[in-house]
Amino acid sequence: MLEFASGQRGFIYHSFTVKSELPPLEIHGTDGAFSIQAHDDGRGIRKYCPKEGWKDEPSPDGAHEGLDWGKGVADFADAIRNDRAARCSGTQARHLVEIAEKVVTSYQQGLPVDIESRFEQPVQIGIPAPWEDGVD
């Protein structure tokens, strides 16, 4: 069980051990759930509300359809060119590692464990993304 800074609670289930019918990433909370495909392939997000069940949410206009493995590298290059912070920082990566480690610690101790680290939310990319063709 995860408790977010906002007070919302949820859990993440993900496994490579067996073939699952679950989407690659599904997050459940106290008021509903949402699922995201493993790759931003234009299939959008599915969300679950107790009264309405599962509903498909379309991808935003202009969302990339297909696998684009270069988005992270393109963002780093744009950050260097424009003297700004990259959207995926070392601080954010350390935060995610701490979460993974604390999940194990919490399981081993059978008790809740606080996450100490925090990071600032990155600036939104915007439409179109700065590295897309035809954008200076």
N, C-alpha and C positions, 0 to 999 in steps of 0.2 A: 504494500500500500504506500503510495506517495502522497504527501501533503504539500501543496504548493504554497508559496509565500502569500498568495491571495486567500488561502484558507480552503480552496477546493481540494478534493481528494481524488485519486485515481490510481490505476496500476497499469503496467505495461506487460504484455505477454508476447514473447518472441522466442522461437525455437528453430534450430537447424537440425534437431535430432530425428524428426519424423516429418513426412509430408503432411502439411496441415491444410485444411480448407479455409483457415482464417487468412485475411489479407496480411501482407508482410508486417504492417504496423497498425495495431488497433489499440486505442487508448480509451479506457472506461473510467467514467467519473460518477459522482453521486447523482447527477441529473441527466446523464446520457453518455454517449460514446461517439467517437469518430474513427474512421479508418483511412489510411493513406497508403497508396500503392508504393512499392519499394522505390520506384523511379518516377520522377515527374514526367509522366508520359501523356499528359493531357486527359487522363481519365477522371480527374477531379477527386473530390473527397466524398465519402459516404458518411452521413451522420445519423445517429440513432437518438430518438426521443421516445420516452415510454408511451406517450399517447399516439404517436404517429408511426412508430417503427423505423426501419431503415429507409433513408431517402438519399438519392444521389444529388450531389451538388456539382454543377458544372465547373470546369476550370475557368478562371477569369479570362476575359477577352485578351487575346494576344499571348496566352500561355503557350510555352513550347510543347510541341507534341513529338515525342521520341526521346531517345536517351541523349543527353547532352553532358558528357562526362567532363567537359572543359569549363563549366560554369565557375567552379571554385578558383581555378587557375586564372580565368579571365577577370574575376573580381580582384584577385591579388594584384594582377598587372595593372588594372584600372586604379587600384588604391595607391600603388607606387607612382603612377603617372600623375595622379591628382592630389598627392600628399594627404591622403586620408587613411583612416584605420580600415583594415580589411574586415569584412563582415563576420568571418570566422577567425577569432583571435586565439592566441595561446591561453588567455585567461578563460575563455569559454571552453576550450578543450580540457583544461585542468578541472573545471567545474564538472564536466561530464564524467571524467575519470573518477573524481571524488564521489559522485552519485553512484557509479557502478561499485566502487569499493565499499561505500556505506550500506548499499543494499546487501552485500555479502555479510558485513559486520552485523547488521540488524538481524539477518536470518540466523547467524551463529549465536547471537546473544538472546534472541527472542524478544528484543525490545526496540522501540523507536530510536533512531540515531539522527541527530541534527546534521544538516549540511552547512558547513561554515562559509564556503566560498560563494561569491556572487559575481555577476558581470553585467555591464550595461547592455541593454538591448541594442543590437546593431541598427544602423540607419536602413530604412526600407530601400529596396532596389529601385523601384519606380518602373513605369512603363513608358517608353521602351528601356530595357536595361542599358547601361552605359556602353557595354561592349558589343551590342548588337550591330549588325551591318548598317551602314548609313548614318550612324550616330557619332558625332565628334566627342 
